[in-house]
Amino acid sequence: MSSAPSHQSTGADVLIVGAGIVGAACAAEFTRAGLSTIIVDKGPVSTGATAAGMGQIVVMDDNEAEFALTNYSQQLWNEMADELPAAVDWDECGSLWIAADDEEMQEVERKHSFYSERGIETEVLKVAALERLEPNLRPGFRGGLRMPGDSVIYSPCAAGWFIEQACQRGAELRLGQKVIELRGHGALLENGDFLQADITVNAAGSWAAELMPELPIRPRKGHLVITDRYPGFIRHQLVELGYLKSAHSVATDSVAFNVQPRKTGQLLIGSSRQYDDETRDIDPDILKRMIDRALGYLPGLAELSAIRTWTGFRAATPDSQPLIGPSIDDEHLFLATGHEGLGITTSLGTARLLVDQVLGRESAIPCEPYLPSRFRQGGADG
């Protein structure tokens, strides 16, 4: 039993725990709907996965649920692109999936058919077109798939902007205050204060399971490297076709080629995935594997200067789908977490689906694939 709180807030309609981009987007959406909102975080805005990740706004095709949420979310991002402040560095650079061999070119054709059937613009690139668009790729690739609708942002500034919007509509922001217990009608802080609300939203990312140990969420560590400024070195976000296989491997540590151009002229180099390492230390072996993988696609990277390397943690679920909706045990306690590597992309779709559920509104896409109730006995976790 927790000790009795020393102070109690006057209360709000919604309390959001977590000021990363998902929590920030939820705060903006709840306040836009007219609900009084408190946002609380143990640190500053965007110090978790939002600050540590790649800021991609992409449509993915690993399964129908992933496609629906990423496509819907990208549409929401595109609708607000003109409103985003310059600091967000919105860049419609597009993505380019690179095929290393004939088998991967077959995957290019499959992806092209999948997206075309669902109204998403793609372009199949043969060797000459690939080399013309990205001349710094090593020779010998078989082609690729270009997705011109994908974008890149600087996500910490986007999260900060969402928080600003929420606060302008009356939200209360409480930073540097650690939550130690969640309840449907509020949260107990480490200092003894109790923040009261009609509903509580756990949007704490990889920290969400510390507050609710029953959640099927594991932190998944990743490394990133950013270079000095080299404008024009690449023009698209470049991703290897083996990326999804690497991303969904749960048995072993993995690396994959994924490099983004930034509006600053810098290159952001990823990616790696590790379970069971909860330190923020750089793993030299994983970092070397990741860089070697990138050099295998862009040999010219060897001539560029890296200025920073860091790690972060993604909140991963067993079925690679986020948790969006009421918790299994408390209808007043909602979840907005478990987005793994797609939290930036899906933050806006998550926020809209969550508010739809709270207000009883019809959603643009089905909520069922993301409901936490799928993990009941006999559900997605067996």
N, C-alpha and C positions, 0 to 999 in steps of 0.2 A: 504494500500500500504506500502511496506517495503521501508525503506530509501535506497538511492543508496549506493552500496558497496564502501568501501574505497580502497580496493585493489582487483585485479582480477588475478586468477592463469593463467598460460600459457595454461592450459588445458590438458586433457588426453582423451583417448578413452572412459574410464569407470571411474565413481566415485562411490564407494561403501560406503554407510553410515551404519556403524555397524561393529565392530571388534570382534563379537562373532564367534562361530564356523561356522555358516552359511555364514556370511560375509567373514570370513577368507578362507573358502573353495572356495567361489566364486572368491576371489582375486587370489588364486592359479590357478584356472581353467582359468580365463581370461588371466592371464599373460602367462600361458602355451600355450594358443592359440595365443600369440603374441600381445595382446592388452595392450597399456599403461594404467596403473591403479593407482588410488588414493584411499586409504582407510582412512576414517575419523571416529573418535569416540569421544564422550564426556568424556570418561574415558579411562583407560588402556585396553589392550586386555583381553577379556573374563571376564568382570566384571558383566555381566547380567545373563541370564538363563544358559549360558555355565558353569559358575563357580558354579551355585547353583543347578545344576541338577545331575541326575544319568547318568553315562556314558555308556549307553547300546547301543550295536549294534545288533539289533534284527529284525527278520522278523515277521510281524504281519498280522492277518487274519480277521480283523473286516469287511473289504470290499475289493473289487478287486483293487480299487485305492490305498488303504493303502498297500495292499500286493505288488502291482507292484513297488511302490516307495521304500518300505523298503527292498524288495528282491534285487532290482537293486542296491540300496545304499550299502547293505551288501556285494554284489559282488565287488563293487568298493573298499570298505574297505579291503576286503580280498586280493585284488590284490596288495595293497600297504603295507600290514602288515609287510613284511620283511624290508621295508624302514623306518618304524616309529622309532623314537628315543626311547631309553629305558625309558625315563621319561614319555612317554605316557602310560606305564604300560598295554600294550596289553595283555589281558588274555582271552583265548578261554575256558572259564569255562562252557559255555553252559547255557541254561535256563531250569528250571523245573517248569511246571505249576502243581499246587497241587489241587487234587480233594478231597473235604471234605465229599461228600456224593454221592449217586448213580446218582443223577441228574447231578452233575458235572463230574462224570465218563462218562456219555453220551456225555458231551461237550468235554471231552478228545478224545473220539472216533471220534466226528465230526471234531475236529481240525486235528487229525491224517489223516483222509480221505482227508480233504482240502489240507493239505500240501503234502501228498503223490501224489495226482493227479497233483501237480505242481512241482514235483521233489525235494522237500525239505525233508531232512532226519529227521525223528522223531522216538521216541521209546515210546510205551505205557508201563507204569510201573504198575505192580500190587503191592499189599501191601508189600510183602517181598522185592521186588526190591527197592521200595521207601525207606523202612527202612534201607536197606543195604547201599544205596547211600548217604542218609542224616539221620544219626542216631540221630541227635539232634532235628528233628521234633517230635512233640508230637505223641504218639500212637493214632491210630483210624482213620487216613486218609484212603481213599479208593484206592488211586493210584495217578498217574500223567502222564504228558506228558513231555518227555525230548527232548530238541532241542539242539543237540550237536554243531550246527553251530553258535550259538549266542556267543557274546563276550562282554567284558567290557573294557573300557579305562578310563584314566584320561583325560577328555576332554579339560580342560584349556591348557594343554601342547600340545595337538593335534592342537588346534586352533593357538597357538603360532608358532608351526612348519609350519602350512600352511602360516601364515603371513611371516615367514622367507623365505619360498620358493618364495613367491610373490616378496618380497623385493630383493632377489637375482636376480630376473629376471627384476628388474628395477622399481618395484612399489614404490610409495611414501606413507609413513605411517604418518598420522597426528593425534596424540592422544591428549586428553584433550582439544578438540576443538568442541564445541557444535554447531550442525546444528539447525537453527531456521526456515528455509524455504527450501523446496525441489522444484526444477524445473527439467524438462526433460533434460535441458542442464547444470545442475549443482546444487549447493547448497549454500545458504547464511549462513555464520557462525555468531555466536553471536558477535564476535569481528569486524564484518563488512566486512571481507574478503569474496570474492565469488570464489568458486572452480568450474571451468568450465570443462565440459566434454561433449562428444557426447551423452552419455546416463548416467543416474543416476540409481543406484540400492538401494532401501530401504530394507536393511537387518537389521533393528534395533530392531527386536524381539517385545516384548510387548510395546516398545517405538514407534514402527512404526506408530501407530494410532495417536500419538501426532503430528507427522509430516504430516500425512494425515488423518484428522478426519473422512473422508468418508469411511475408511477401516472398514470392518466388523470384527474387532479384539478386544477382551477383555483380559485384563491381568488376569491370573488365578494363585492364590498364592499356593505355596506348601511348606511343611516343610520337612527337612531331619535331621537325626542324624547320627553321625559317632562314632564308638567305638574305644577303644584302640586296640592293636594288639592281635588277638587270631587266629593264623594260623590254618586252618583245621576245624574250627568250622562248616562252611558249605563249600560245594564244587561247587555249582551251584548258579546262580542267581535264587532265589526262588520267585515265584509269585502265588498268589491265583487265582483260576478260576473266582472269582467274580471281578477281577481287572478291566476288560473292562467296566463292568456295572457301576462301581464306576467312572472310568475315564470319561465316557461320560454322566454322570449325570450333567445336567445344572441347575436343580431346587434347589439343596441342596448342602451344604458342604458334603464332603465325604472323607473317608479314606479307604485304602486297604493295604494288606500285600505285601510288595515287599522288599526283602533284597538281597544285593549284597556282595559277597566276593571281597576284593581288594587284589592286589598283595602284598601290605604292611602287610597283615594279618588282617587288619581292616574290619569291617562290616559297610556297608552303609544301613541305615534303612529308608524306606519310606512306604507309600506315602500318601499325603493329597492333596485335591483340594478345593479351595475356590474362589468364585467370590465376588466382591464388598468389598474386603478388600485390599486396596492399600498401607497399611503400611508394613514395613519390620519387625514389631514386632512379636515375638513369641506369638502364641495364645495358652495359657495353656490348654484349653479344647480340641482343635484340636490335640495338641501334645499328650495329655494323651490318646485320642481315638486311635491315630496312634500307640503309644507304646503298648497299651492294645491289639490292633489287632495283632501286631507282636508277643506278648507273647502268644497269643492263638495258634500260629503256632510253635514258638520256645520258649518254657518256659525257657530254659537255658539262654536266653538273660538277665533275671533278675539278673544273677550273674556276668554279664559283666559290664565294666565301659564305659560310654559315655564320650567323651572328647569335643564334640562340637555339637551344634544345630544351624540351620540357616534356612532362608526362601529365596525364589526367586519367579519369576513370569514367567509363560509360556504365549506365545501369542496364544490364542485360537480363532478359527473361528467357525461359526455356524454349518458347516458340518464336522468339525474335519479334514479337508484337508488343506494343506498349500496353500499359494498364490505364484505361481511361474510363472512369465511372465509379459507382459506389463500391465501397469495400464489401467483402462477403459478410462480415459480422455486424456492420453498423451502417445503416442507410444514411446517416448524417456525416459519415466520414468518406470522402471521395479521394480517388487516386488520379494522378497525372504524372506518371513516371514509367521507367522501363523502356525508354526509347532507343537505347544502345547508341549507334552511330548516326541516327537520323533525327535527333532532338531538335536541331536547328530547323531543318526542313519542316518537320511535323508540328512545331510549336503552335502555329496558328490554327491548324486543323484540330489539334488536341483541345485548345481553348474553346473553339466553337462547339465541338462535340460535347465537352463537359458542361458548358453553360446551357446547351440545348437540353441535356438530361436534367439539370437542376430546375430549369424553368418549364420542363414538359413540352418543349418545342420539337417539331419534326426536324430531323437532321437531313443534311444534303446527301450524306452517305450513311449506310447502316452502322450502328454503334456496336453491334454484337461481337465482331471479331476482336474488339479491344476491351470488352468488359472484364473486370477482375473475376467475376463469377465463373468464367471458363475454367478456373483452376480449382473448382470444388472437387471433392472426391470423385474420381472417374473422369475428370476433365482433361485439360491439355497436359497436365503433369502426371497423368496416369492414376 
